[in-house]
Amino acid sequence: MLTSLLITLTLLPAPPPVALLPAPATLGSLPEPATPGPAAAAPQPAAASGGPAQAGPSFPAWRAGTVEIGGLGGYGTGKVYDPQRTPTSVALLAGRVAVHFGPLAGGWLRGNVAIVLEGVAMTIDQEPRARGGGLNLLFRYTWAADRWRPSFFAGAGALFTDEPVPPGETERNYMPQAGIGLQYLVGERVAVGGEYRFHHISNNGQTESNPGINSHLLLFGVSWFR
């Protein structure tokens, strides 16, 4: 009987091995939390390309030494300063060459100075009608205002006509003048614009009476910058 019991115990299957649990981790062995890195910079929008350039000092119209070539024309009314204050009118065509001296000053005064030489052709409504030509020398200051370019100018010129101006005076006269202008840059090297010009004609005392002509002219034209 004992022998049968031993044989029975021998034939019983062995119990499965028991898995050992890992030892609990200590505070010193806990992994450190990950430190967040610097936030990635937000992507910057790509600069727009192909749009119109801004008309700042980099434009040819603002660089020192730029030469402006242009033409303008217009018409105005005025009076002869004789005792009757005879009304008259003046038509003017001009070719212009200007030399720019680059950006000047700062803030709201930022702009440039140009010396302007004009060749002019004029017709003066009187009896008999007078036609002639001459030269103007002007000094102009233009503000930097993006594509819009406001300006003021002043100067003088000499005029030679085929008839005395006014009638009974001289065929050689002087032309003090001043005005304001506005140009718009339609491209890097082309501008269109207009001017108001107060225009005076007189002979500077070559005759005793010397009645001058004061006119208010509106002129429009186009300029190219090289």
C-alpha positions in Angstrom: 0.0 0.0 0.0 2.8 2.4 0.8 4.4 1.5 -2.5 1.2 2.3 -4.3 1.0 5.8 -2.6 4.6 6.6 -3.6 3.9 5.7 -7.2 0.7 7.9 -7.1 2.6 10.9 -5.8 5.4 10.4 -8.3 2.9 10.5 -11.2 1.2 13.8 -10.1 2.2 16.9 -12.2 4.6 19.4 -10.7 3.0 22.8 -9.8 3.9 25.8 -12.0 6.7 28.1 -10.9 5.6 31.2 -9.0 6.7 34.5 -10.7 8.4 36.9 -8.3 7.1 40.5 -8.2 9.6 43.3 -8.7 10.7 45.3 -5.7 8.9 48.6 -5.3 10.9 51.6 -6.7 12.4 54.1 -4.3 12.0 57.8 -4.7 15.6 58.1 -5.8 15.1 55.7 -8.7 11.9 57.4 -10.1 12.5 58.8 -13.6 12.5 62.6 -13.8 9.6 64.2 -15.7 10.6 65.5 -19.2 11.3 69.2 -19.3 9.4 70.9 -22.1 11.6 72.5 -24.7 11.3 76.0 -26.0 8.1 76.6 -27.9 8.6 76.4 -31.6 8.5 79.7 -33.3 5.4 80.3 -35.2 6.0 80.2 -38.9 6.3 83.7 -40.4 4.2 84.4 -43.4 6.2 84.6 -46.6 6.9 88.0 -47.9 4.5 88.9 -50.6 6.2 89.1 -54.0 5.2 90.7 -57.1 3.3 93.6 -55.5 4.1 97.2 -56.2 7.3 98.6 -54.7 7.0 101.3 -52.1 8.0 104.7 -53.2 10.5 105.4 -50.5 14.1 106.7 -50.7 15.2 103.6 -52.7 13.1 104.8 -55.6 15.1 106.5 -58.4 13.0 109.6 -57.9 14.6 110.0 -54.5 18.3 109.2 -55.1 20.9 111.9 -55.1 21.9 112.7 -58.7 18.7 111.5 -60.3 17.8 113.5 -63.4 14.1 114.2 -64.1 13.0 114.9 -67.7 9.4 115.9 -68.3 6.9 118.1 -70.0 3.9 120.0 -68.9 1.3 122.4 -70.2 -1.7 124.4 -69.2 -3.6 127.6 -69.2 -4.6 130.4 -66.9 -6.3 133.7 -66.6 -5.0 137.0 -65.2 -5.1 140.7 -65.3 -2.9 143.4 -66.7 -2.1 145.9 -63.9 -2.9 149.0 -66.0 -5.5 151.5 -64.9 -8.3 149.4 -66.5 -7.1 146.1 -65.0 -7.5 144.6 -68.5 -8.3 140.8 -68.3 -6.0 138.5 -70.2 -5.1 134.8 -70.4 -1.9 132.9 -70.8 -1.2 129.5 -72.3 2.1 127.8 -71.4 4.0 124.7 -72.6 7.3 123.7 -70.9 10.0 121.1 -71.2 11.7 120.4 -67.9 15.0 119.0 -66.7 15.6 118.7 -62.9 18.5 117.4 -60.8 17.6 115.8 -57.5 19.8 116.0 -54.4 18.5 112.9 -52.6 16.6 112.5 -49.3 16.9 115.3 -46.8 15.8 116.1 -43.2 13.7 113.6 -41.2 10.2 113.0 -39.9 7.4 114.8 -41.7 10.0 117.1 -43.3 11.7 114.2 -45.1 12.0 115.0 -48.8 14.4 116.2 -51.4 15.5 119.4 -53.1 15.7 119.7 -56.9 17.0 122.4 -59.2 14.6 122.7 -62.2 15.4 124.3 -65.6 12.4 124.8 -67.9 12.2 125.9 -71.5 8.9 127.6 -72.0 6.7 128.6 -75.0 3.9 131.1 -74.2 0.9 132.7 -75.9 -0.6 135.8 -74.3 -4.1 136.9 -75.1 -3.9 140.6 -76.0 -4.3 142.9 -79.0 -2.1 142.1 -80.9 -1.6 138.5 -79.6 1.9 137.9 -78.4 3.9 134.6 -78.7 7.3 133.9 -77.3 9.7 131.7 -75.4 12.1 131.8 -72.5 13.7 130.0 -69.6 12.8 129.4 -66.0 15.1 128.5 -63.1 13.1 127.0 -60.2 14.0 125.5 -56.8 11.6 122.8 -55.7 11.2 120.9 -52.4 9.3 117.6 -52.5 8.0 115.6 -49.5 8.5 111.8 -49.2 4.9 110.5 -49.1 4.9 107.1 -50.6 3.8 107.3 -54.3 2.2 110.7 -53.8 4.8 113.5 -54.0 3.5 117.0 -52.9 5.9 119.8 -53.5 6.3 123.6 -53.5 8.6 125.6 -55.8 9.7 129.2 -56.5 11.9 130.9 -59.0 12.1 133.3 -62.0 12.7 133.4 -65.7 13.1 135.5 -68.8 10.6 135.8 -71.6 11.1 137.1 -75.2 8.0 137.8 -77.4 7.2 138.8 -80.9 5.0 141.7 -79.6 5.4 144.1 -76.6 3.8 142.6 -73.5 1.6 144.3 -72.4 0.9 146.4 -75.6 3.1 149.5 -75.7 5.7 148.1 -73.3 8.7 145.8 -74.1 9.3 142.5 -75.9 11.7 141.4 -73.1 10.2 140.6 -69.7 10.9 138.7 -66.5 8.8 136.0 -64.9 8.8 135.6 -61.1 6.7 132.7 -60.1 5.8 130.3 -57.3 3.4 127.4 -56.8 2.5 124.0 -55.4 2.5 120.6 -57.2 1.5 117.0 -56.7 3.0 114.0 -58.6 1.9 110.4 -58.5 4.5 107.7 -59.2 2.9 105.2 -61.7 6.1 103.2 -61.8 9.6 103.4 -60.4 10.7 105.9 -63.1 7.5 107.5 -64.3 5.2 110.1 -62.6 2.2 112.1 -63.7 1.0 115.2 -61.9 -0.3 118.7 -61.8 0.7 122.2 -60.5 -0.9 125.5 -59.5 1.4 128.4 -60.4 1.2 132.1 -59.6 2.9 133.7 -62.6 4.0 137.3 -63.0 5.3 139.0 -66.2 6.9 142.5 -66.0 9.8 144.3 -67.5 11.5 145.2 -64.2 11.2 148.9 -64.6 12.5 149.2 -68.2 9.5 151.5 -69.0 8.0 154.2 -66.8 4.6 152.6 -66.5 5.7 148.9 -66.3 2.2 147.4 -65.9 2.7 143.7 -65.0 0.5 140.7 -65.7 -0.5 138.5 -62.9 -1.9 135.0 -63.9 -3.1 131.9 -62.1 -2.0 128.8 -64.1 -3.0 125.2 -63.9 -0.5 122.8 -65.5 -0.4 119.1 -66.0 2.4 116.8 -67.2 4.5 113.7 -67.0 8.1 113.1 -65.8 10.7 110.4 -66.3 13.5 109.7 -63.8 17.0 108.5 -64.9 
